[in-house]
Amino acid sequence: MSDDKSASGTRPGDQAAEPKRSQAELHSDIERTRAELRATLDAIEFRLNVPKQMRHAVHRTKVRVRAAWERNPAMVAGVAAGAATAAAALIFVGYRVVKK
């Protein structure tokens, strides 16, 4: 089972099956590939940059809270009061446990 494939994976007689591409098409493909590579590298860099992700998460949370405040300020105030009460209760319980 001998295959006369070259390093490119084609046989010597198969090259006629591939259409010739113009310089402009090749240049366009190269630029598209570079743009895709750039986008991939940016995505990888973002995922590995924890401080940048934290800034984005804080920004998204602020935007959501502002939108909720504009829709229903009483609900947001109630949630904030409940969260503050829960935090104070946890601190109080934690202090009492440590004090014993």
VOVO-560329 format. One record per atom (N, C-alpha, C): residue number from 0; residue in one letter; atom name; x, y, z. Coordinates in pm, 1 decimal, decimal comma. Example, Ala and Ser with C-alpha at 12.3 -4.5 7.8 and 13.67 -1.06 7.14 Angstrom:
# VOVO-560329
{node 0; 'A'; 'N'; {1319,0; -569,0; 780,0}},
{node 0; 'A'; 'CA'; {1230,0; -450,0; 780,0}},
{node 0; 'A'; 'C'; {1320,0; -330,0; 780,0}},
{node 1; 'S'; 'N'; {1285,0; -225,0; 708,0}},
{node 1; 'S'; 'CA'; {1367,0; -106,0; 714,0}},
{node 1; 'S'; 'C'; {1290,0; 3,0; 787,0}},
This chain:
# VOVO-560329
{node 0; 'M'; 'N'; {83,6; -118,0; 0,0}},
{node 0; 'M'; 'CA'; {0,0; 0,0; 0,0}},
{node 0; 'M'; 'C'; {87,9; 124,0; 0,0}},
{node 1; 'S'; 'N'; {139,7; 159,4; -113,1}},
{node 1; 'S'; 'CA'; {228,0; 275,4; -118,6}},
{node 1; 'S'; 'C'; {148,8; 394,6; -168,3}},
{node 2; 'D'; 'N'; {165,7; 503,7; -99,7}},
{node 2; 'D'; 'CA'; {98,6; 628,1; -135,1}},
{node 2; 'D'; 'C'; {205,2; 728,6; -173,0}},
{node 3; 'D'; 'N'; {189,9; 792,0; -285,4}},
{node 3; 'D'; 'CA'; {287,3; 890,5; -330,1}},
{node 3; 'D'; 'C'; {245,0; 1031,3; -288,8}},
{node 4; 'K'; 'N'; {193,6; 1044,5; -167,1}},
{node 4; 'K'; 'CA'; {149,8; 1176,4; -121,9}},
{node 4; 'K'; 'C'; {269,3; 1260,2; -80,4}},
{node 5; 'S'; 'N'; {263,6; 1385,8; -110,1}},
{node 5; 'S'; 'CA'; {369,6; 1477,5; -67,9}},
{node 5; 'S'; 'C'; {336,7; 1528,5; 72,2}},
{node 6; 'A'; 'N'; {418,6; 1616,7; 123,3}},
{node 6; 'A'; 'CA'; {397,9; 1672,6; 257,2}},
{node 6; 'A'; 'C'; {266,7; 1750,2; 264,9}},
{node 7; 'S'; 'N'; {216,7; 1802,0; 154,6}},
{node 7; 'S'; 'CA'; {92,8; 1878,4; 156,4}},
{node 7; 'S'; 'C'; {-28,9; 1788,4; 155,8}},
{node 8; 'G'; 'N'; {-11,6; 1657,9; 141,6}},
{node 8; 'G'; 'CA'; {-123,6; 1565,8; 144,5}},
{node 8; 'G'; 'C'; {-187,2; 1542,5; 9,5}},
{node 9; 'T'; 'N'; {-128,4; 1593,0; -98,8}},
{node 9; 'T'; 'CA'; {-183,5; 1572,3; -232,4}},
{node 9; 'T'; 'C'; {-89,5; 1484,7; -312,4}},
{node 10; 'R'; 'N'; {-145,5; 1420,9; -409,7}},
{node 10; 'R'; 'CA'; {-63,8; 1339,2; -499,8}},
{node 10; 'R'; 'C'; {-15,0; 1429,0; -612,5}},
{node 11; 'P'; 'N'; {94,1; 1393,1; -674,1}},
{node 11; 'P'; 'CA'; {149,0; 1478,7; -779,9}},
{node 11; 'P'; 'C'; {48,0; 1513,6; -889,4}},
{node 12; 'G'; 'N'; {-40,8; 1423,8; -927,2}},
{node 12; 'G'; 'CA'; {-136,5; 1451,7; -1034,8}},
{node 12; 'G'; 'C'; {-260,1; 1526,0; -989,1}},
{node 13; 'D'; 'N'; {-279,5; 1542,9; -857,4}},
{node 13; 'D'; 'CA'; {-401,0; 1605,3; -803,9}},
{node 13; 'D'; 'C'; {-396,9; 1756,9; -803,4}},
{node 14; 'Q'; 'N'; {-288,0; 1817,7; -834,3}},
{node 14; 'Q'; 'CA'; {-277,4; 1962,6; -826,2}},
{node 14; 'Q'; 'C'; {-369,3; 2033,3; -923,9}},
{node 15; 'A'; 'N'; {-406,1; 1969,2; -1031,4}},
{node 15; 'A'; 'CA'; {-495,5; 2031,4; -1129,0}},
{node 15; 'A'; 'C'; {-635,5; 2047,5; -1071,2}},
{node 16; 'A'; 'N'; {-671,2; 1969,7; -967,3}},
{node 16; 'A'; 'CA'; {-804,2; 1978,1; -906,7}},
{node 16; 'A'; 'C'; {-821,2; 2106,6; -827,1}},
{node 17; 'E'; 'N'; {-713,2; 2164,6; -778,4}},
{node 17; 'E'; 'CA'; {-721,0; 2287,7; -701,8}},
{node 17; 'E'; 'C'; {-716,1; 2406,8; -796,8}},
{node 18; 'P'; 'N'; {-817,4; 2495,4; -787,2}},
{node 18; 'P'; 'CA'; {-816,2; 2612,2; -875,6}},
{node 18; 'P'; 'C'; {-706,7; 2710,7; -833,3}},
{node 19; 'K'; 'N'; {-651,8; 2777,0; -930,8}},
{node 19; 'K'; 'CA'; {-551,0; 2879,8; -902,7}},
{node 19; 'K'; 'C'; {-621,1; 2998,6; -839,3}},
{node 20; 'R'; 'N'; {-557,3; 3056,8; -740,2}},
{node 20; 'R'; 'CA'; {-616,2; 3171,1; -672,2}},
{node 20; 'R'; 'C'; {-533,3; 3294,8; -702,7}},
{node 21; 'S'; 'N'; {-601,7; 3404,6; -713,2}},
{node 21; 'S'; 'CA'; {-532,1; 3529,5; -744,7}},
{node 21; 'S'; 'C'; {-459,6; 3582,0; -621,0}},
{node 22; 'Q'; 'N'; {-368,4; 3673,5; -645,7}},
{node 22; 'Q'; 'CA'; {-294,6; 3736,3; -536,5}},
{node 22; 'Q'; 'C'; {-390,6; 3807,6; -441,7}},
{node 23; 'A'; 'N'; {-492,1; 3871,5; -496,7}},
{node 23; 'A'; 'CA'; {-589,0; 3944,3; -413,4}},
{node 23; 'A'; 'C'; {-665,3; 3847,8; -323,0}},
{node 24; 'E'; 'N'; {-703,1; 3730,7; -375,0}},
{node 24; 'E'; 'CA'; {-774,1; 3631,2; -294,1}},
{node 24; 'E'; 'C'; {-683,6; 3578,1; -182,6}},
{node 25; 'L'; 'N'; {-559,6; 3551,3; -218,3}},
{node 25; 'L'; 'CA'; {-465,8; 3503,4; -117,2}},
{node 25; 'L'; 'C'; {-443,5; 3608,6; -8,9}},
{node 26; 'H'; 'N'; {-426,3; 3733,4; -51,4}},
{node 26; 'H'; 'CA'; {-406,3; 3842,5; 43,2}},
{node 26; 'H'; 'C'; {-529,1; 3857,4; 134,2}},
{node 27; 'S'; 'N'; {-647,5; 3846,8; 76,8}},
{node 27; 'S'; 'CA'; {-771,2; 3856,6; 153,5}},
{node 27; 'S'; 'C'; {-780,1; 3744,1; 256,8}},
{node 28; 'D'; 'N'; {-746,1; 3622,5; 216,1}},
{node 28; 'D'; 'CA'; {-747,4; 3509,1; 308,5}},
{node 28; 'D'; 'C'; {-647,6; 3528,1; 421,6}},
{node 29; 'I'; 'N'; {-530,3; 3578,2; 388,4}},
{node 29; 'I'; 'CA'; {-428,1; 3601,9; 490,6}},
{node 29; 'I'; 'C'; {-476,5; 3706,5; 590,4}},
{node 30; 'E'; 'N'; {-535,7; 3813,8; 543,3}},
{node 30; 'E'; 'CA'; {-585,6; 3918,6; 632,8}},
{node 30; 'E'; 'C'; {-699,1; 3866,7; 720,4}},
{node 31; 'R'; 'N'; {-787,3; 3785,9; 663,4}},
{node 31; 'R'; 'CA'; {-897,8; 3727,9; 740,8}},
{node 31; 'R'; 'C'; {-843,1; 3635,4; 849,4}},
{node 32; 'T'; 'N'; {-744,7; 3554,8; 813,7}},
{node 32; 'T'; 'CA'; {-683,2; 3464,2; 911,0}},
{node 32; 'T'; 'C'; {-614,0; 3541,9; 1021,6}},
{node 33; 'R'; 'N'; {-546,0; 3648,8; 986,2}},
{node 33; 'R'; 'CA'; {-480,7; 3732,8; 1087,2}},
{node 33; 'R'; 'C'; {-583,1; 3793,3; 1182,0}},
{node 34; 'A'; 'N'; {-695,5; 3839,9; 1128,2}},
{node 34; 'A'; 'CA'; {-800,6; 3898,5; 1212,0}},
{node 34; 'A'; 'C'; {-858,4; 3793,2; 1306,6}},
{node 35; 'E'; 'N'; {-879,6; 3671,8; 1256,2}},
{node 35; 'E'; 'CA'; {-930,4; 3564,1; 1341,0}},
{node 35; 'E'; 'C'; {-830,4; 3530,0; 1450,6}},
{node 36; 'L'; 'N'; {-703,1; 3525,1; 1416,0}},
{node 36; 'L'; 'CA'; {-598,8; 3495,9; 1514,1}},
{node 36; 'L'; 'C'; {-593,3; 3605,7; 1620,2}},
{node 37; 'R'; 'N'; {-602,2; 3731,9; 1575,5}},
{node 37; 'R'; 'CA'; {-603,0; 3844,2; 1668,8}},
{node 37; 'R'; 'C'; {-719,7; 3832,8; 1766,6}},
{node 38; 'A'; 'N'; {-838,9; 3799,9; 1714,3}},
{node 38; 'A'; 'CA'; {-956,9; 3786,7; 1800,2}},
{node 38; 'A'; 'C'; {-939,9; 3671,3; 1898,8}},
{node 39; 'T'; 'N'; {-881,9; 3561,8; 1852,7}},
{node 39; 'T'; 'CA'; {-859,0; 3447,2; 1940,6}},
{node 39; 'T'; 'C'; {-760,6; 3482,8; 2051,0}},
{node 40; 'L'; 'N'; {-652,4; 3549,2; 2015,3}},
{node 40; 'L'; 'CA'; {-553,1; 3588,9; 2115,4}},
{node 40; 'L'; 'C'; {-611,1; 3688,9; 2215,3}},
{node 41; 'D'; 'N'; {-695,9; 3781,1; 2167,4}},
{node 41; 'D'; 'CA'; {-761,5; 3875,8; 2258,1}},
{node 41; 'D'; 'C'; {-852,0; 3802,2; 2357,1}},
{node 42; 'A'; 'N'; {-924,8; 3702,2; 2308,4}},
{node 42; 'A'; 'CA'; {-1013,4; 3625,3; 2395,8}},
{node 42; 'A'; 'C'; {-933,0; 3548,2; 2500,3}},
{node 43; 'I'; 'N'; {-822,3; 3489,9; 2459,2}},
{node 43; 'I'; 'CA'; {-736,5; 3416,7; 2552,5}},
{node 43; 'I'; 'C'; {-678,7; 3512,8; 2656,3}},
{node 44; 'E'; 'N'; {-631,5; 3627,0; 2610,5}},
{node 44; 'E'; 'CA'; {-574,2; 3726,4; 2702,0}},
{node 44; 'E'; 'C'; {-678,6; 3772,9; 2802,3}},
{node 45; 'F'; 'N'; {-801,7; 3793,3; 2757,3}},
{node 45; 'F'; 'CA'; {-908,4; 3837,9; 2848,1}},
{node 45; 'F'; 'C'; {-937,0; 3731,5; 2953,7}},
{node 46; 'R'; 'N'; {-943,3; 3605,8; 2911,6}},
{node 46; 'R'; 'CA'; {-972,2; 3498,0; 3006,6}},
{node 46; 'R'; 'C'; {-862,0; 3481,4; 3110,9}},
{node 47; 'L'; 'N'; {-740,3; 3509,3; 3074,3}},
{node 47; 'L'; 'CA'; {-628,9; 3493,3; 3167,4}},
{node 47; 'L'; 'C'; {-603,5; 3617,7; 3252,2}},
{node 48; 'N'; 'N'; {-665,8; 3729,6; 3218,0}},
{node 48; 'N'; 'CA'; {-644,4; 3855,9; 3288,7}},
{node 48; 'N'; 'C'; {-756,0; 3873,8; 3393,0}},
{node 49; 'V'; 'N'; {-734,2; 3820,4; 3513,6}},
{node 49; 'V'; 'CA'; {-836,3; 3822,1; 3618,0}},
{node 49; 'V'; 'C'; {-872,9; 3964,6; 3660,3}},
{node 50; 'P'; 'N'; {-778,0; 4055,7; 3680,2}},
{node 50; 'P'; 'CA'; {-818,3; 4192,1; 3717,1}},
{node 50; 'P'; 'C'; {-909,9; 4257,5; 3612,9}},
{node 51; 'K'; 'N'; {-882,0; 4233,8; 3486,5}},
{node 51; 'K'; 'CA'; {-965,8; 4289,9; 3380,5}},
{node 51; 'K'; 'C'; {-1106,1; 4228,7; 3385,4}},
{node 52; 'Q'; 'N'; {-1114,1; 4098,5; 3411,0}},
{node 52; 'Q'; 'CA'; {-1244,3; 4033,1; 3422,8}},
{node 52; 'Q'; 'C'; {-1321,5; 4090,0; 3541,5}},
{node 53; 'M'; 'N'; {-1252,4; 4115,5; 3651,3}},
{node 53; 'M'; 'CA'; {-1318,9; 4171,8; 3769,4}},
{node 53; 'M'; 'C'; {-1374,0; 4310,9; 3739,7}},
{node 54; 'R'; 'N'; {-1296,6; 4393,0; 3668,7}},
{node 54; 'R'; 'CA'; {-1345,8; 4526,4; 3631,7}},
{node 54; 'R'; 'C'; {-1471,7; 4515,2; 3546,3}},
{node 55; 'H'; 'N'; {-1471,3; 4421,7; 3452,5}},
{node 55; 'H'; 'CA'; {-1589,3; 4403,0; 3367,2}},
{node 55; 'H'; 'C'; {-1708,4; 4353,8; 3449,0}},
{node 56; 'A'; 'N'; {-1684,6; 4263,3; 3543,4}},
{node 56; 'A'; 'CA'; {-1793,2; 4211,3; 3626,9}},
{node 56; 'A'; 'C'; {-1852,4; 4322,7; 3713,5}},
{node 57; 'V'; 'N'; {-1767,0; 4406,6; 3770,6}},
{node 57; 'V'; 'CA'; {-1814,7; 4518,8; 3852,2}},
{node 57; 'V'; 'C'; {-1895,4; 4615,2; 3765,9}},
{node 58; 'H'; 'N'; {-1845,6; 4644,0; 3646,4}},
{node 58; 'H'; 'CA'; {-1917,4; 4734,7; 3556,3}},
{node 58; 'H'; 'C'; {-2055,1; 4678,0; 3519,9}},
{node 59; 'R'; 'N'; {-2059,7; 4549,0; 3485,0}},
{node 59; 'R'; 'CA'; {-2188,7; 4486,8; 3451,0}},
{node 59; 'R'; 'C'; {-2285,5; 4491,9; 3568,7}},
{node 60; 'T'; 'N'; {-2234,3; 4468,4; 3689,4}},
{node 60; 'T'; 'CA'; {-2320,3; 4471,7; 3807,7}},
{node 60; 'T'; 'C'; {-2373,4; 4612,2; 3831,3}},
{node 61; 'K'; 'N'; {-2288,2; 4712,6; 3815,8}},
{node 61; 'K'; 'CA'; {-2333,5; 4850,6; 3832,4}},
{node 61; 'K'; 'C'; {-2442,8; 4885,5; 3732,6}},
{node 62; 'V'; 'N'; {-2424,6; 4843,1; 3608,8}},
{node 62; 'V'; 'CA'; {-2524,9; 4871,6; 3505,3}},
{node 62; 'V'; 'C'; {-2657,5; 4804,7; 3540,9}},
{node 63; 'R'; 'N'; {-2651,2; 4681,4; 3587,4}},
{node 63; 'R'; 'CA'; {-2774,3; 4608,9; 3623,7}},
{node 63; 'R'; 'C'; {-2843,5; 4673,6; 3742,7}},
{node 64; 'V'; 'N'; {-2766,6; 4715,4; 3843,0}},
{node 64; 'V'; 'CA'; {-2826,0; 4778,9; 3961,2}},
{node 64; 'V'; 'C'; {-2889,6; 4912,3; 3922,7}},
{node 65; 'R'; 'N'; {-2820,7; 4989,9; 3840,1}},
{node 65; 'R'; 'CA'; {-2879,9; 5118,4; 3796,0}},
{node 65; 'R'; 'C'; {-3009,6; 5096,2; 3719,6}},
{node 66; 'A'; 'N'; {-3011,3; 4995,1; 3631,8}},
{node 66; 'A'; 'CA'; {-3132,9; 4966,2; 3555,4}},
{node 66; 'A'; 'C'; {-3244,9; 4921,9; 3648,9}},
{node 67; 'A'; 'N'; {-3213,1; 4838,2; 3747,6}},
{node 67; 'A'; 'CA'; {-3313,9; 4793,1; 3843,6}},
{node 67; 'A'; 'C'; {-3364,0; 4910,8; 3927,2}},
{node 68; 'W'; 'N'; {-3272,3; 5001,0; 3965,0}},
{node 68; 'W'; 'CA'; {-3310,1; 5118,7; 4043,7}},
{node 68; 'W'; 'C'; {-3407,4; 5206,7; 3965,8}},
{node 69; 'E'; 'N'; {-3382,0; 5222,8; 3837,0}},
{node 69; 'E'; 'CA'; {-3471,0; 5305,2; 3754,9}},
{node 69; 'E'; 'C'; {-3608,6; 5240,3; 3740,2}},
{node 70; 'R'; 'N'; {-3613,6; 5106,9; 3735,8}},
{node 70; 'R'; 'CA'; {-3741,9; 5037,4; 3721,8}},
{node 70; 'R'; 'C'; {-3818,7; 5035,2; 3854,0}},
{node 71; 'N'; 'N'; {-3748,8; 5004,6; 3965,1}},
{node 71; 'N'; 'CA'; {-3816,8; 4988,5; 4093,0}},
{node 71; 'N'; 'C'; {-3721,3; 5021,4; 4207,7}},
{node 72; 'P'; 'N'; {-3711,4; 5149,2; 4245,7}},
{node 72; 'P'; 'CA'; {-3617,1; 5188,5; 4350,2}},
{node 72; 'P'; 'C'; {-3648,5; 5125,2; 4486,3}},
{node 73; 'A'; 'N'; {-3775,7; 5105,1; 4517,7}},
{node 73; 'A'; 'CA'; {-3812,1; 5047,5; 4648,0}},
{node 73; 'A'; 'C'; {-3760,7; 4904,3; 4659,5}},
{node 74; 'M'; 'N'; {-3769,2; 4828,3; 4551,5}},
{node 74; 'M'; 'CA'; {-3722,5; 4690,0; 4553,6}},
{node 74; 'M'; 'C'; {-3571,6; 4685,6; 4574,8}},
{node 75; 'V'; 'N'; {-3497,2; 4770,9; 4505,9}},
{node 75; 'V'; 'CA'; {-3351,6; 4773,1; 4520,3}},
{node 75; 'V'; 'C'; {-3313,8; 4814,8; 4662,0}},
{node 76; 'A'; 'N'; {-3383,8; 4913,7; 4718,0}},
{node 76; 'A'; 'CA'; {-3356,8; 4957,1; 4855,4}},
{node 76; 'A'; 'C'; {-3386,9; 4844,3; 4953,5}},
{node 77; 'G'; 'N'; {-3494,7; 4771,2; 4929,8}},
{node 77; 'G'; 'CA'; {-3529,2; 4658,1; 5016,4}},
{node 77; 'G'; 'C'; {-3425,2; 4547,4; 5010,8}},
{node 78; 'V'; 'N'; {-3378,8; 4516,8; 4891,4}},
{node 78; 'V'; 'CA'; {-3275,6; 4413,5; 4876,0}},
{node 78; 'V'; 'C'; {-3146,9; 4458,4; 4944,8}},
{node 79; 'A'; 'N'; {-3109,9; 4585,5; 4928,3}},
{node 79; 'A'; 'CA'; {-2988,4; 4636,4; 4991,9}},
{node 79; 'A'; 'C'; {-3001,9; 4632,0; 5144,7}},
{node 80; 'A'; 'N'; {-3118,6; 4669,5; 5197,2}},
{node 80; 'A'; 'CA'; {-3140,3; 4665,1; 5341,8}},
{node 80; 'A'; 'C'; {-3134,8; 4521,3; 5392,5}},
{node 81; 'G'; 'N'; {-3193,4; 4429,3; 5318,1}},
{node 81; 'G'; 'CA'; {-3189,8; 4288,6; 5357,7}},
{node 81; 'G'; 'C'; {-3048,1; 4233,7; 5356,3}},
{node 82; 'A'; 'N'; {-2971,0; 4270,3; 5255,5}},
{node 82; 'A'; 'CA'; {-2832,7; 4224,2; 5247,8}},
{node 82; 'A'; 'C'; {-2750,4; 4282,1; 5362,6}},
{node 83; 'A'; 'N'; {-2771,9; 4408,0; 5395,7}},
{node 83; 'A'; 'CA'; {-2699,2; 4470,6; 5506,5}},
{node 83; 'A'; 'C'; {-2736,6; 4404,2; 5639,3}},
{node 84; 'T'; 'N'; {-2864,6; 4373,6; 5656,9}},
{node 84; 'T'; 'CA'; {-2909,5; 4306,2; 5779,1}},
{node 84; 'T'; 'C'; {-2847,9; 4167,3; 5789,2}},
{node 85; 'A'; 'N'; {-2846,0; 4093,1; 5678,6}},
{node 85; 'A'; 'CA'; {-2787,4; 3958,7; 5678,3}},
{node 85; 'A'; 'C'; {-2637,8; 3965,4; 5709,4}},
{node 86; 'A'; 'N'; {-2568,5; 4062,6; 5651,4}},
{node 86; 'A'; 'CA'; {-2424,9; 4077,6; 5677,6}},
{node 86; 'A'; 'C'; {-2401,2; 4111,5; 5824,5}},
{node 87; 'A'; 'N'; {-2482,4; 4201,1; 5880,4}},
{node 87; 'A'; 'CA'; {-2467,2; 4237,8; 6022,2}},
{node 87; 'A'; 'C'; {-2494,4; 4117,2; 6111,3}},
{node 88; 'A'; 'N'; {-2594,2; 4037,1; 6077,2}},
{node 88; 'A'; 'CA'; {-2625,4; 3918,0; 6156,5}},
{node 88; 'A'; 'C'; {-2510,7; 3818,7; 6150,9}},
{node 89; 'L'; 'N'; {-2452,5; 3798,5; 6033,9}},
{node 89; 'L'; 'CA'; {-2338,9; 3706,8; 6021,1}},
{node 89; 'L'; 'C'; {-2218,9; 3755,2; 6102,7}},
{node 90; 'I'; 'N'; {-2193,7; 3884,2; 6098,3}},
{node 90; 'I'; 'CA'; {-2082,5; 3940,1; 6175,9}},
{node 90; 'I'; 'C'; {-2108,3; 3921,5; 6324,7}},
{node 91; 'F'; 'N'; {-2231,3; 3949,1; 6368,6}},
{node 91; 'F'; 'CA'; {-2267,0; 3935,0; 6509,8}},
{node 91; 'F'; 'C'; {-2251,7; 3790,4; 6555,6}},
{node 92; 'V'; 'N'; {-2305,4; 3695,7; 6477,7}},
{node 92; 'V'; 'CA'; {-2296,3; 3553,9; 6512,3}},
{node 92; 'V'; 'C'; {-2150,3; 3509,8; 6511,3}},
{node 93; 'G'; 'N'; {-2074,7; 3551,7; 6412,6}},
{node 93; 'G'; 'CA'; {-1934,4; 3516,8; 6405,7}},
{node 93; 'G'; 'C'; {-1856,7; 3569,8; 6524,5}},
{node 94; 'Y'; 'N'; {-1887,3; 3690,6; 6566,4}},
{node 94; 'Y'; 'CA'; {-1820,7; 3751,0; 6682,2}},
{node 94; 'Y'; 'C'; {-1852,8; 3673,0; 6808,7}},
{node 95; 'R'; 'N'; {-1978,6; 3634,0; 6825,6}},
{node 95; 'R'; 'CA'; {-2019,3; 3560,1; 6945,9}},
{node 95; 'R'; 'C'; {-1954,1; 3422,4; 6950,7}},
{node 96; 'V'; 'N'; {-1938,6; 3357,8; 6833,3}},
{node 96; 'V'; 'CA'; {-1876,0; 3227,3; 6828,5}},
{node 96; 'V'; 'C'; {-1727,7; 3238,0; 6864,6}},
{node 97; 'V'; 'N'; {-1662,8; 3339,7; 6813,2}},
{node 97; 'V'; 'CA'; {-1520,0; 3358,6; 6840,1}},
{node 97; 'V'; 'C'; {-1498,5; 3399,0; 6985,6}},
{node 98; 'K'; 'N'; {-1588,9; 3477,8; 7041,7}},
{node 98; 'K'; 'CA'; {-1576,1; 3528,4; 7179,1}},
{node 98; 'K'; 'C'; {-1585,2; 3416,3; 7281,3}},
{node 99; 'K'; 'N'; {-1661,4; 3311,3; 7254,9}},
{node 99; 'K'; 'CA'; {-1680,0; 3200,8; 7350,9}},
{node 99; 'K'; 'C'; {-1557,3; 3126,7; 7374,9}},
